[in-house]
Amino acid sequence: MLTLTDEATTAVKTITAQYPDAPQSGVRIEGAGSPESQFSLSVVDAPEPNDAVVENAGARVFLDEAAAAVLDDRVLDAQVDPQGSVQFAVTTAA
């Protein structure tokens, strides 16, 4: 299952905190054919019925079926620049 770094956990919680009316919100990652492909990320109110749900310290990430298969043994990391923009990256598990 996808794991989250501390930085990714903080970034997801910060992003979803902007939606206080959706307590089950999270970041949804939609499919790609391989780990090197681009993924689509969006903030959603709740997971889709077939989504895998990854939770870490209050951060919720939803993976569609294709993303869940490709990211099964991967790590989601994040970097925040000085302006507050977040860039996510997927790496291999150590």
C-alpha positions, 0 to 999 in steps of 0.5 A: 500500500502507498505510504506517506512521508511526514511532509506529505502527511502535513501537506495533505492535512493542510490542503484538506483543512481548507474544506471544513464543511467536508470532514471526510475530504482527502486528496484523490490520486487518479490512475496512470499506467506506470509509476513514471506516468503523470497522476491527476490529484484533486481534493474531493469530499469523500472517496469513490466506491472502489477507491483504496483509502490511505490514512496517516495521522489524519491525512486521507489519500484516495487512490482509484483502482489504477493508481492503487495498483501502480503505487502499491509499493511506493511512497508519496512525498511533498515539498512546499516552496517559500510561497506555499505551493506544494509539489508531490512526488512518488518514490520507491519504498526504501 
